[in-house]
Amino acid sequence: MSLLLDELQRFSEFAKQSIDAGNSNHLSLDELFDEWRRLNPSTASMEEDHAAIAVALEDFENGDRGEVAGNLSRRVREQYGIDK
């Protein structure tokens, strides 16, 4: 079986189990797929996440503490003319 068909079958089983258990009554198909992807991340996705975390940790170790969220929000609101 191809990798794509195997993955499709695993998602189908997840969706059926969620529906049977009543866990997906309020979820759209897209939301159900998002939940499945959250619980079953792809290798590429995990590698991207790990690389991003490694870069962020390196930045932090080099003294980059980022920007306070409130300051960033204020700047974006000013840039786009959005009131609080």
TORTI-253970 format. One record per residue (C-alpha): residue in three letters; y, x, z. Coordinates in steps of 0.1 Angstrom, whole numbers, plus 5000, padded with zeros to 4 digits. Layout:
// residues N
ALAYXZ ...
This chain:
// residues 84
MET500050005000 SER503550134992 LEU505950225019 LEU508249945009 LEU505549685009 ASP504349805043 GLU507849785057 LEU508249435042 GLN504949325058 ARG506049465092 PHE509349275090 SER507548955080 GLU505248985110 PHE508249045133 ALA510048745118 LYS506948515122 GLN506448635158 SER510148575167 ILE510048235152 ASP506748135169 ALA508148265202 GLY511348065198 ASN513448385199 SER515148335166 ASN516247965167 HIS519848075168 LEU519548365143 SER520148365106 LEU517848565084 ASP520448835082 GLU520748845120 LEU516948855123 PHE516749145099 ASP519549325118 GLU517649275150 TRP514449415134 ARG516349715121 ARG517849775155 LEU514349775170 ASN512749975141 PRO515350225128 SER514450425097 THR513950795100 ALA517050855078 SER519150635101 MET517850815132 GLU518551155116 GLU522151045108 ASP522650915143 HIS521351235158 ALA523551455136 ALA526651245145 ILE525851275182 ALA525351655179 VAL528751685162 ALA530451475188 LEU528851685216 GLU529952005199 ASP533451865196 PHE533451765233 GLU532252115243 ASN535052265223 GLY537652065242 ASP538051765218 ARG538151465241 GLY539051225213 GLU541750955217 VAL542150695243 ALA541050365228 GLY544150185239 ASN546350435221 LEU544350405190 SER544450025191 ARG548250025196 ARG548650265167 VAL546550045144 ARG548349725155 GLU551649895147 GLN550450025114 TYR549249685102 GLY551949475120 ILE549449295143 ASP550749145175 LYS548749175207 
